[in-house]
Amino acid sequence: MGLFDIFRRPPPIRDVAELADFIDRNAAFLVQKGMYEYSRARAGHYAKVLFAEKGFQQAIERSRWRAYPLGLAMVAELVEGVLRPHAGDRRQALHALTALVLSIYDRYAVPAVLEEAEWREARSELERRLGVVGIHAVKHAKDIPASFAEAYFSLMPIDKRLRASEFPTIHNYLRVTLINMHEEFSTRVHGAAVAHMLAAPQP
């Protein structure tokens, strides 16, 4: 990266491949950043010690992979809301988006910290969540986490007794992060072009 690259605007999202990369990258960022920052804040001065422990490293690795499908579902719902006004056939567009998100999930082999049955079950649950996205009105980005926050919070690699009262903090983190992602996506995406490509018959 050059000195002035940090001042450049992110490139536009003009096709399905770029859309897939946006969904994948932001889903991973959404779930991982929350877990790492919350764990660091909870550990305080002992954060370096905590993150150096092999047991915690395995725990947070397991947590972030189990949460990744939740991130995909949340970002996909955000994307669907932005693209919906540009979609001619909503059912076909939603079917295509579901297929795209599942193909993103399938990019990854079964993580070493999970059982194959867990990974398959998580995919089935992701497909179920994606299937209900288009049956309601478009949600504001801040409202998308409402049906995901509890499941995400339960995966935090911190003892339940230590995080019992901090659910609102995690919920607010998800809300603010999705608001920022919505602003970025709305600015970068060529909505009509991407919606048309997404719903076009695939070879």
C-alpha positions in Angstrom: 0.0 0.0 0.0 1.3 3.4 -1.0 1.4 6.4 1.3 -1.7 8.0 -0.2 -3.7 4.8 -0.6 -5.4 5.3 2.7 -7.1 8.4 1.2 -8.5 6.5 -1.7 -12.2 5.5 -1.7 -12.9 1.7 -1.8 -13.5 0.4 -5.3 -17.1 0.1 -6.5 -19.0 -3.2 -6.3 -20.1 -3.9 -9.8 -20.6 -7.6 -10.1 -21.4 -10.8 -8.2 -17.8 -11.7 -7.5 -17.2 -8.3 -5.8 -20.5 -8.7 -4.0 -19.4 -12.1 -2.6 -16.1 -10.7 -1.5 -17.9 -7.8 0.3 -20.2 -10.3 2.1 -17.4 -12.7 3.1 -15.0 -10.0 4.3 -17.6 -8.1 6.3 -19.2 -11.2 7.8 -15.8 -12.3 9.1 -15.0 -8.8 10.4 -18.3 -8.4 12.1 -18.0 -11.5 14.2 -14.3 -11.6 14.8 -13.8 -7.9 15.8 -16.6 -8.1 18.4 -15.2 -11.2 20.0 -11.6 -10.0 20.1 -12.4 -6.5 21.3 -14.8 -7.7 24.0 -12.4 -10.3 25.2 -9.6 -7.7 25.5 -11.8 -5.3 27.3 -13.1 -8.0 29.7 -9.5 -9.2 30.5 -8.2 -5.6 31.0 -4.5 -5.6 32.0 -4.4 -9.4 31.6 -5.4 -9.4 27.9 -1.9 -10.3 26.7 -1.8 -13.2 29.1 -5.3 -14.4 28.1 -4.6 -14.2 24.4 -1.3 -16.1 24.9 -3.0 -19.1 26.5 -3.5 -22.0 24.1 -6.8 -22.9 25.7 -8.2 -19.4 25.0 -6.8 -19.4 21.5 -8.7 -22.6 20.7 -11.8 -21.3 22.4 -11.9 -18.0 20.4 -11.1 -19.9 17.2 -14.0 -22.2 17.8 -16.3 -19.3 18.7 -15.5 -17.2 15.6 -16.1 -20.1 13.2 -19.4 -21.0 14.9 -20.4 -17.3 14.7 -19.3 -16.9 11.0 -22.7 -18.1 9.6 -24.4 -15.5 11.8 -22.2 -12.9 10.3 -23.0 -14.1 6.8 -26.8 -14.0 7.5 -26.6 -10.5 9.0 -24.6 -9.0 6.1 -26.7 -10.8 3.6 -29.9 -9.3 5.0 -28.3 -5.9 4.8 -27.3 -6.5 1.2 -30.8 -7.8 0.3 -32.4 -4.6 1.7 -30.2 -2.4 -0.4 -30.7 -4.4 -3.6 -34.4 -5.1 -3.2 -35.6 -1.9 -4.9 -33.5 -2.9 -7.9 -34.7 -6.5 -8.1 -37.5 -7.2 -10.6 -38.4 -10.6 -9.4 -37.9 -10.6 -5.6 -38.2 -14.3 -5.2 -35.6 -15.0 -7.9 -33.3 -12.4 -6.5 -33.5 -13.8 -2.9 -33.0 -17.3 -4.2 -29.9 -16.2 -6.1 -28.6 -14.3 -3.0 -29.1 -17.4 -0.8 -27.2 -19.5 -3.3 -24.4 -16.9 -3.4 -24.1 -16.8 0.4 -24.1 -20.6 0.7 -21.3 -20.7 -2.0 -19.3 -18.3 0.2 -19.8 -20.6 3.2 -18.7 -23.6 1.0 -15.4 -21.8 0.2 -14.1 -23.1 3.5 -13.3 -26.6 4.5 -14.5 -27.8 7.9 -12.5 -25.8 10.5 -10.1 -27.9 12.6 -11.8 -26.8 15.8 -15.3 -28.0 14.7 -16.8 -31.4 13.9 -18.0 -32.0 10.4 -21.6 -32.5 11.7 -21.4 -29.1 13.4 -20.3 -27.4 10.2 -23.1 -29.1 8.2 -25.7 -28.2 10.8 -24.5 -24.6 10.8 -24.9 -24.5 7.0 -28.5 -25.7 7.3 -29.3 -23.1 9.9 -27.7 -20.4 7.7 -29.9 -21.5 4.8 -33.0 -21.4 7.0 -32.1 -17.9 8.2 -31.6 -16.7 4.6 -34.9 -18.2 3.5 -36.9 -15.8 5.7 -35.0 -12.6 4.8 -37.3 -11.6 2.0 -40.7 -12.2 3.7 -40.7 -9.0 5.7 -40.2 -5.3 5.0 -36.7 -4.1 4.6 -35.2 -3.5 8.0 -33.0 -0.6 9.0 -29.4 -1.7 9.5 -29.6 -1.1 13.2 -32.6 -3.4 13.6 -31.0 -6.4 11.7 -29.1 -7.8 14.8 -32.2 -8.1 16.9 -32.8 -11.8 15.9 -29.0 -12.6 15.9 -27.6 -10.9 18.9 -28.5 -13.5 21.5 -27.0 -16.4 19.5 -23.9 -14.3 18.9 -23.6 -13.3 22.5 -23.9 -17.0 23.6 -20.7 -17.8 21.6 -18.5 -15.3 23.4 -15.4 -17.2 24.7 -15.9 -15.7 28.2 -17.5 -17.5 31.1 -21.2 -16.9 31.2 -21.0 -15.7 34.8 -18.6 -12.9 33.8 -20.7 -11.6 30.9 -24.2 -12.0 32.1 -25.0 -8.3 32.3 -23.2 -7.2 29.1 -25.6 -8.3 26.4 -26.6 -4.7 25.6 -23.0 -3.8 24.9 -22.6 -6.6 22.4 -26.0 -5.8 20.8 -25.0 -2.2 20.4 -21.7 -3.2 18.8 -23.5 -5.2 16.2 -25.9 -2.4 15.5 -23.3 0.3 15.1 -21.1 -2.0 12.9 -23.9 -2.9 10.6 -24.9 0.8 10.3 -21.4 1.5 9.1 -21.4 -1.4 6.7 -24.7 -0.3 5.3 -23.3 3.2 4.6 -20.3 1.7 2.9 -22.2 -0.8 0.8 -24.9 1.8 -0.3 -22.1 4.1 -1.4 -20.0 1.5 -3.3 -22.6 -0.8 -4.9 -24.0 -0.3 -8.4 -27.4 -1.5 -7.3 -29.3 -2.0 -10.6 -26.3 -3.7 -12.3 -25.5 -6.1 -9.4 -29.2 -7.0 -8.8 -29.6 -7.8 -12.5 -26.5 -10.0 -12.6 -27.4 -11.7 -9.3 -30.9 -12.7 -10.6 -29.7 -13.7 -14.1 -29.7 -17.4 -14.9 -26.4 -19.0 -14.0 -24.6 -21.2 -16.5 
